[in-house]
Amino acid sequence: MTQYHLLCDEARETLWPDPTGPAPVEARQHFDECLACQRFFTVQQALGRRLERLRKITVPDHLRERVRAAIAAERPAQRRGWWVAAGLAAAATLAIGIGLRGPGGDDLAMPFVAEAARVLTPPATFQSSDASEIESWLQVQVGTEVQLPDIADATLMGGRVVNVAGIRTPAAVYDLRGTPLTYFAVPSAEVAGFSASPGSDLMAASADGFEVMVWGEPNGLRAVAARMPRAEIRTIADECRTKALRGLSF
Ligand SMILES: [Zn+2]
């Protein structure tokens, strides 16, 4: 992984709880350059203020356990980070509202959302509605074979080579009844500290109005990102994944 993302967890622990306090220069520099970490502290500070107002409320043990179980079931296992564990005991009620929209989800979503938001902008853009043309173009750009899924009701708009958390990634943009949707074929099993193996559950994340679904395939992670309801993008991700498992594309 890139140094940038290896440092996120470290920077957060170093800067916790106040990113404006005294800190080693590496952590400070990381924070200044890392949108995900800046967002993380913004969310944490807002949460802290809400907790402050709620501190007299005692959360019954049985509720705390239920929330813990619900979150454990929803969140990707590898992102049950220290902040989630630390926050849980005190913030059981608030955690219900945060759910997958918490900072862990943002970390996974941001690298994809930053690119999905650009849709088809130069450079490294190839406009076509023909899957095999786009696949050939992408293959020349990245040097490995790329196969694009057929997505029901969607037409291809083109291909792009994008930067997903430092990883040069072939991507395709689809038009789904007027909504642009970006498909990412990340040539790595790990992005921003998240990893997934073929056949594992979809990882859901969201940021800036985009919903992102990430899953593992034998040759790396795949993701779809679009501004659409989570249920809808989950269906599309399931469709892409099912085709991949059948060997029709990957
Ligand atoms: Zn960071």
Residues whose N, C-alpha, C, O or C-beta is under 5 A from the ligand:
A	BS01	ZN	Y4 C8 C34 A36 C37
